[in-house]
Amino acid sequence: MTATTEAAPAASRAGGVRPAGYTLVRAGRGSFLLHRRAAVTAVALVAALFVVCVAYLSVGESFVPPSEVLKVLFGQPSADELVVGTLRLPRMVLGLLVGLAFGVAGALIQTVARNPLASPDIIGISQGASAVTVGAMTFGVSSFAVLPYLSVTGGVVAAALVYVFAWRGGLHATRFVLIGIGFAIALRSVTTLFLTKGDYLVAQQAQVWMTGSLNGRGWDEAAPLGWVLLILLPGVAWAAYAQRTVSMDDDTATALGVRLGRVRLGLVVLGVLLASVATGAAGPVDFVALLAPQIARRMTRTAQIPLLCSALMGAVIVVLADLLARKVLAPTELPVGVLTAAVGAPYLIWLLVNSHSIRRTAGARAGGTA
């Protein structure tokens, strides 16, 4: 909600001036400013996600007409109930939830770091989850009921270490990203060590998990992830409001009485939890958290990264990538992480090449917001 109702700068609200691109919406006794382009983008992404989901449920070894897919989705009797409702729907729902979680997680971490390179798979969170999970597999833990919790633990611990080492009387964006990259490299080496020490079959299973895959996944993974996202929803609503203050320069935010340290810590914790639970459910699906927020920001042209549009874009990316992963080399199914990496890696290179101009643009936007 608040992700598309991005409020105007505090100075503009206090002065009673309505910024360009906003519409004043009254709701009972209250009112808020709605960013028109962000709202239109969110509606368009919802429509695109619906189309992608219907296509996902239609396409497979046997084609199911979209009309039959809609019957199943709306609870009407259909001869394709088994194929759509039992075989394809659980996997699609998991992909949708994973995309939502990674999209918001990437948006929150990039907001705190003020750097488009900051995402869970770049700053060590996904690598921490991978190291703990692969280590558990190496020592004989194979229960899929336990591994997601270990993955979450690894991601949280890795993020805590990065945050502690990056803190020097404040959280400097560049230091945060660089230390995160260092931890990512170190943790990837630990994961490789576990792979070389483990059984061959266990190593093969771990390799598939590390790529990020929805193969063989269903309601057992989607249901817990859905409940966690529902529990964290109030925190996401708070984050959509709090991220405006983090986007200001430090002096302005401090002058307005904002406790930046606490707000940034809260946003990082929320982003880490979202990324960790998504990783636990499907493995580290790389580059979704990197791509989704930046695409959403360019589509909405907002000063802050829009959380709702980032979530929807993440869901579109994962569901579409998994659809292509099932069909590109059919009947062989590729891990969804292979497709997201094929798109995300060139984008990461582009970000690195254009990092100076991106930082300058982001600084100008932040200055305008303050």
Secondary structure, DSSP 8 states (H G I E B T S, - for coil): -TTTS----HHHHHHT---TTEEEEEETTEEEEEEHHHHHHHHHHHHHHHHHHHHHHH-SSS---HHHHHHHHTT---TTHIIIIIIIHHHHHHHHHHHHHHHHHHHHHHHHHT-TT--TTTTTHHHHHHHHHHHHHHTT---TTTHHHHHHHHHHHHHHHHHHHHBSSSB-HHHHHHHHHHHHHHHHHHHHHHHHHS-HHHHHHHHHHHH---TT--HHHHHHHHHHHHHHHHHHHHHHHHHHHHHS-HHHHHHTT--HHHHHHHHHHHHHHHHHHHHHHH---TTHHHHHHHHHHHHHT-SS--HHHHHHHHHHHHHHHHHHHHHTTTTS---HHHHHHHHHHHHHHHHHHTHHHHHHHHHHHHHHH-
